[in-house]
Amino acid sequence: MGSVTGVFTSENRLHPAARQLLNDAIDKGWASPSKIHHSSRELSLLLEESRAIFASHLKVPASSLHFLGEPGLGFHLGANGLLGNGQLSLPATSRQELLAIAQGHSRSAVLPVDLEGSWQLPDGEPDDLLVWATANLETGAHSPNPSDFAGQIFVDATADYSIPLPARWSGALWDSKSWSGPLGLGILAISETALWKNPLPHIDQRVVPGDFNPALVIASAIALQANEVERVATITALQEINSTIRNFVVTQIGDVDIASPISGSAHLLSFSFLYLHAEQLVEKMDARGFSLDSGSACISANLEPSHVLAAMGRLTHGNVRLHLYPNNSLAEVEKMLVALKEVVTELRANK
């Protein structure tokens, strides 16, 4: 097994700026921020500073933010909390957590998508809820602007935090790992104007039912701040890397179906090779030191066929998903592509 030389998965290494202060944050994070002891007041101040960083970069009021120890719970709290008696509408390429919510709702509409992942925005009524993603987690495809939707809007911002929320957003969810922050932290925002009702059994006015790790919040805020500086500085480089990968897999490997539209988020790229099994491809690339994803982003550990690609009518086997980061250099990517060509050639020759 080779050492890891290139990470292109959705779970990247913790940002160095966050790693540097994480131990100190853990030392301070044992106290309860709601108490009046010196350690508690110090922690409370650090959390408020972190909240201000999130509010500034995510462009939402600090008072709307709530921290979750389990990011996936945010889909339930956000979507089910906004659901009333109206219709729930969401594209077929939505995350499986959200599709499961639709299955349990008496009035739901799963919207069909085309080869580019595009779908038609429904008109909606004031009691209806639309689920809108800033970008698709697998392909990076962008959705139509939902500003004309008449009902409430829940935003899945777990794939691309850099895309602004629509003016009339009702709720939104981010995942810390999307900006190289620590795993195990979700950030849920509920608009003050939203008709939100806690869907969980509760005895007080808290939006989030359980505790969260304060150290992860502090580290995540620093990671977001640092990653945003790098992202803005390297967005052109990421676009060039994305284009380089597209050109290479088409011209140097061939028999490939690229599911990610050119107009999508530059850091997300999905393509599938004919005549290959994804599990073998991922394993052989890992042995060469390159960590790649495959299959559905919601259950990628099982390498299950992607429901997103199936909904788009795209090739589902032999799939590779890449998550590009500001620290992925062109030289690193070129080494990965050479290895990818060798692996694909080898696997096709052995069929």
FILOFI-382558 format. One record per residue (C-alpha): residue in three letters; chain; x, y, z. Coordinates in steps of 0.25 Angstrom, whole numbers, padded with zeros to 4 digits. Layout:
BEGIN
res,chain,x,y,z
Ala,A,X,Y,Z
...
// end
This chain:
BEGIN
res,chain,x,y,z
Met,A,0000,0000,0000
Gly,A,0006,0013,-0004
Ser,A,0006,0026,0005
Val,A,-0004,0036,0002
Thr,A,0001,0047,-0007
Gly,A,-0012,0053,-0012
Val,A,-0025,0054,-0005
Phe,A,-0037,0057,-0014
Thr,A,-0049,0052,-0005
Ser,A,-0060,0060,0001
Glu,A,-0052,0057,0015
Asn,A,-0040,0065,0013
Arg,A,-0029,0067,0024
Leu,A,-0032,0077,0035
His,A,-0027,0091,0030
Pro,A,-0014,0094,0036
Ala,A,-0019,0107,0043
Ala,A,-0029,0099,0050
Arg,A,-0020,0088,0054
Gln,A,-0010,0098,0060
Leu,A,-0020,0103,0070
Leu,A,-0029,0090,0072
Asn,A,-0022,0085,0084
Asp,A,-0023,0099,0091
Ala,A,-0038,0099,0088
Ile,A,-0040,0085,0094
Asp,A,-0033,0090,0107
Lys,A,-0042,0102,0107
Gly,A,-0055,0094,0102
Trp,A,-0057,0086,0115
Ala,A,-0065,0097,0122
Ser,A,-0080,0100,0120
Pro,A,-0081,0114,0112
Ser,A,-0095,0116,0120
Lys,A,-0088,0117,0134
Ile,A,-0082,0129,0140
His,A,-0068,0123,0144
His,A,-0056,0129,0138
Ser,A,-0053,0117,0129
Ser,A,-0068,0118,0124
Arg,A,-0068,0132,0121
Glu,A,-0055,0131,0113
Leu,A,-0061,0119,0105
Ser,A,-0074,0127,0103
Leu,A,-0066,0139,0097
Leu,A,-0058,0129,0088
Leu,A,-0071,0123,0083
Glu,A,-0077,0137,0080
Glu,A,-0065,0141,0072
Ser,A,-0066,0128,0064
Arg,A,-0081,0131,0062
Ala,A,-0077,0145,0057
Ile,A,-0067,0138,0047
Phe,A,-0078,0128,0042
Ala,A,-0088,0140,0040
Ser,A,-0078,0148,0033
His,A,-0074,0138,0023
Leu,A,-0087,0130,0021
Lys,A,-0094,0144,0021
Val,A,-0105,0141,0031
Pro,A,-0109,0148,0044
Ala,A,-0101,0142,0055
Ser,A,-0114,0140,0063
Ser,A,-0119,0130,0053
Leu,A,-0107,0120,0055
His,A,-0108,0107,0063
Phe,A,-0097,0097,0064
Leu,A,-0100,0082,0062
Gly,A,-0091,0071,0067
Glu,A,-0097,0062,0056
Pro,A,-0098,0069,0043
Gly,A,-0108,0060,0037
Leu,A,-0118,0064,0048
Gly,A,-0119,0077,0041
Phe,A,-0126,0072,0029
His,A,-0137,0067,0038
Leu,A,-0138,0079,0047
Gly,A,-0138,0089,0035
Ala,A,-0147,0082,0025
Asn,A,-0157,0075,0035
Gly,A,-0157,0088,0044
Leu,A,-0161,0096,0032
Leu,A,-0171,0086,0026
Gly,A,-0186,0089,0029
Asn,A,-0198,0084,0021
Gly,A,-0192,0089,0008
Gln,A,-0185,0082,-0003
Leu,A,-0170,0078,-0001
Ser,A,-0162,0079,-0015
Leu,A,-0148,0075,-0017
Pro,A,-0140,0070,-0029
Ala,A,-0137,0055,-0031
Thr,A,-0122,0058,-0029
Ser,A,-0124,0063,-0015
Arg,A,-0117,0057,-0004
Gln,A,-0123,0043,0001
Glu,A,-0126,0049,0015
Leu,A,-0135,0059,0008
Leu,A,-0141,0049,-0001
Ala,A,-0144,0040,0011
Ile,A,-0152,0052,0017
Ala,A,-0160,0054,0004
Gln,A,-0164,0039,0005
Gly,A,-0169,0041,0019
His,A,-0177,0054,0015
Ser,A,-0192,0052,0010
Arg,A,-0190,0063,-0001
Ser,A,-0177,0063,-0008
Ala,A,-0172,0065,-0022
Val,A,-0158,0059,-0026
Leu,A,-0154,0067,-0038
Pro,A,-0148,0061,-0051
Val,A,-0135,0066,-0056
Asp,A,-0128,0066,-0069
Leu,A,-0114,0061,-0073
Glu,A,-0108,0074,-0067
Gly,A,-0115,0072,-0054
Ser,A,-0124,0084,-0057
Trp,A,-0139,0084,-0053
Gln,A,-0151,0093,-0054
Leu,A,-0154,0102,-0042
Pro,A,-0168,0100,-0038
Asp,A,-0178,0112,-0035
Gly,A,-0181,0108,-0021
Glu,A,-0191,0113,-0011
Pro,A,-0188,0120,0002
Asp,A,-0190,0107,0010
Asp,A,-0180,0100,0001
Leu,A,-0166,0096,0004
Leu,A,-0155,0096,-0007
Val,A,-0141,0089,-0004
Trp,A,-0130,0096,-0012
Ala,A,-0116,0092,-0012
Thr,A,-0105,0102,-0015
Ala,A,-0098,0091,-0023
Asn,A,-0100,0077,-0024
Leu,A,-0090,0069,-0015
Glu,A,-0086,0059,-0026
Thr,A,-0086,0067,-0039
Gly,A,-0085,0081,-0035
Ala,A,-0097,0085,-0043
His,A,-0104,0098,-0040
Ser,A,-0119,0099,-0038
Pro,A,-0128,0110,-0044
Asn,A,-0129,0122,-0035
Pro,A,-0141,0120,-0025
Ser,A,-0144,0134,-0023
Asp,A,-0158,0133,-0030
Phe,A,-0163,0122,-0022
Ala,A,-0175,0126,-0014
Gly,A,-0173,0117,-0002
Gln,A,-0162,0115,0008
Ile,A,-0148,0110,0004
Phe,A,-0138,0101,0011
Val,A,-0124,0102,0006
Asp,A,-0114,0090,0006
Ala,A,-0101,0097,0006
Thr,A,-0093,0085,0009
Ala,A,-0086,0084,-0004
Asp,A,-0082,0099,-0007
Tyr,A,-0082,0109,0004
Ser,A,-0078,0120,-0005
Ile,A,-0091,0122,-0013
Pro,A,-0100,0132,-0006
Leu,A,-0113,0128,0000
Pro,A,-0125,0133,-0008
Ala,A,-0131,0146,-0002
Arg,A,-0144,0139,0003
Trp,A,-0137,0127,0010
Ser,A,-0144,0120,0022
Gly,A,-0133,0110,0026
Ala,A,-0120,0106,0022
Leu,A,-0109,0095,0026
Trp,A,-0094,0095,0025
Asp,A,-0084,0084,0028
Ser,A,-0071,0088,0034
Lys,A,-0063,0078,0025
Ser,A,-0067,0085,0013
Trp,A,-0056,0096,0016
Ser,A,-0046,0086,0022
Gly,A,-0052,0088,0036
Pro,A,-0053,0077,0046
Leu,A,-0063,0066,0044
Gly,A,-0075,0064,0053
Leu,A,-0080,0079,0052
Gly,A,-0092,0084,0045
Ile,A,-0097,0098,0045
Leu,A,-0112,0101,0043
Ala,A,-0118,0114,0041
Ile,A,-0132,0118,0043
Ser,A,-0137,0131,0038
Glu,A,-0145,0140,0048
Thr,A,-0156,0141,0037
Ala,A,-0157,0126,0035
Leu,A,-0170,0118,0040
Trp,A,-0161,0108,0047
Lys,A,-0166,0098,0057
Asn,A,-0157,0088,0065
Pro,A,-0160,0074,0059
Leu,A,-0154,0067,0071
Pro,A,-0159,0065,0085
His,A,-0154,0077,0093
Ile,A,-0157,0084,0106
Asp,A,-0151,0098,0103
Gln,A,-0148,0107,0092
Arg,A,-0135,0101,0087
Val,A,-0134,0099,0073
Val,A,-0123,0088,0074
Pro,A,-0126,0077,0084
Gly,A,-0112,0073,0089
Asp,A,-0099,0078,0092
Phe,A,-0087,0081,0082
Asn,A,-0072,0081,0084
Pro,A,-0068,0095,0086
Ala,A,-0054,0092,0081
Leu,A,-0059,0088,0068
Val,A,-0067,0100,0066
Ile,A,-0055,0109,0069
Ala,A,-0046,0101,0060
Ser,A,-0056,0101,0049
Ala,A,-0057,0116,0049
Ile,A,-0042,0117,0047
Ala,A,-0042,0107,0036
Leu,A,-0054,0115,0029
Gln,A,-0046,0128,0030
Ala,A,-0033,0122,0025
Asn,A,-0040,0114,0014
Glu,A,-0048,0126,0009
Val,A,-0035,0134,0007
Glu,A,-0029,0122,-0001
Arg,A,-0041,0119,-0009
Val,A,-0043,0134,-0014
Ala,A,-0028,0134,-0017
Thr,A,-0028,0121,-0025
Ile,A,-0042,0120,-0031
Thr,A,-0035,0122,-0045
Ala,A,-0025,0111,-0042
Leu,A,-0036,0102,-0038
Gln,A,-0044,0105,-0051
Glu,A,-0031,0102,-0059
Ile,A,-0029,0089,-0051
Asn,A,-0044,0085,-0054
Ser,A,-0042,0088,-0069
Thr,A,-0029,0080,-0069
Ile,A,-0035,0068,-0063
Arg,A,-0047,0068,-0073
Asn,A,-0038,0069,-0085
Phe,A,-0029,0058,-0080
Val,A,-0039,0047,-0077
Val,A,-0046,0050,-0091
Thr,A,-0033,0051,-0099
Gln,A,-0023,0042,-0092
Ile,A,-0033,0031,-0086
Gly,A,-0046,0031,-0094
Asp,A,-0059,0024,-0092
Val,A,-0063,0033,-0081
Asp,A,-0076,0040,-0077
Ile,A,-0074,0054,-0070
Ala,A,-0086,0057,-0062
Ser,A,-0081,0070,-0056
Pro,A,-0086,0082,-0065
Ile,A,-0075,0092,-0068
Ser,A,-0083,0103,-0062
Gly,A,-0084,0096,-0048
Ser,A,-0075,0098,-0036
Ala,A,-0060,0096,-0040
His,A,-0056,0088,-0028
Leu,A,-0066,0077,-0031
Leu,A,-0064,0067,-0042
Ser,A,-0071,0054,-0045
Phe,A,-0068,0045,-0057
Ser,A,-0070,0030,-0060
Phe,A,-0062,0020,-0069
Leu,A,-0068,0010,-0078
Tyr,A,-0064,-0005,-0075
Leu,A,-0059,-0003,-0061
His,A,-0064,-0006,-0047
Ala,A,-0062,0006,-0037
Glu,A,-0057,-0002,-0025
Gln,A,-0045,-0008,-0033
Leu,A,-0042,0006,-0038
Val,A,-0042,0013,-0025
Glu,A,-0034,0002,-0018
Lys,A,-0023,0002,-0029
Met,A,-0022,0017,-0028
Asp,A,-0022,0017,-0013
Ala,A,-0010,0007,-0014
Arg,A,-0003,0017,-0022
Gly,A,-0005,0028,-0012
Phe,A,-0017,0035,-0017
Ser,A,-0030,0036,-0009
Leu,A,-0043,0037,-0018
Asp,A,-0057,0035,-0016
Ser,A,-0068,0027,-0024
Gly,A,-0082,0024,-0024
Ser,A,-0093,0032,-0016
Ala,A,-0087,0043,-0008
Cys,A,-0098,0040,0003
Ile,A,-0093,0026,0005
Ser,A,-0079,0026,-0002
Ala,A,-0073,0016,0008
Asn,A,-0082,0005,0002
Leu,A,-0078,0009,-0012
Glu,A,-0093,0008,-0016
Pro,A,-0097,0013,-0030
Ser,A,-0100,0028,-0030
His,A,-0115,0031,-0029
Val,A,-0111,0045,-0035
Leu,A,-0104,0039,-0047
Ala,A,-0116,0030,-0049
Ala,A,-0126,0042,-0048
Met,A,-0118,0049,-0058
Gly,A,-0118,0037,-0068
Arg,A,-0103,0036,-0067
Leu,A,-0093,0024,-0066
Thr,A,-0093,0019,-0052
His,A,-0082,0009,-0052
Gly,A,-0067,0012,-0052
Asn,A,-0070,0025,-0045
Val,A,-0059,0034,-0040
Arg,A,-0063,0047,-0031
Leu,A,-0052,0057,-0029
His,A,-0053,0068,-0018
Leu,A,-0042,0079,-0022
Tyr,A,-0036,0088,-0011
Pro,A,-0028,0100,-0011
Asn,A,-0016,0092,-0007
Asn,A,-0017,0082,-0019
Ser,A,-0006,0087,-0028
Leu,A,-0006,0085,-0043
Ala,A,0006,0076,-0042
Glu,A,-0001,0067,-0031
Val,A,-0013,0066,-0040
Glu,A,-0004,0063,-0052
Lys,A,0002,0051,-0045
Met,A,-0011,0046,-0041
Leu,A,-0016,0047,-0055
Val,A,-0004,0039,-0060
Ala,A,-0007,0028,-0049
Leu,A,-0022,0028,-0053
Lys,A,-0018,0026,-0068
Glu,A,-0009,0014,-0064
Val,A,-0020,0008,-0055
Val,A,-0031,0009,-0065
Thr,A,-0022,0003,-0076
Glu,A,-0019,-0008,-0067
Leu,A,-0033,-0011,-0062
Arg,A,-0038,-0011,-0077
Ala,A,-0027,-0020,-0081
Asn,A,-0031,-0030,-0071
Lys,A,-0045,-0031,-0074
// end
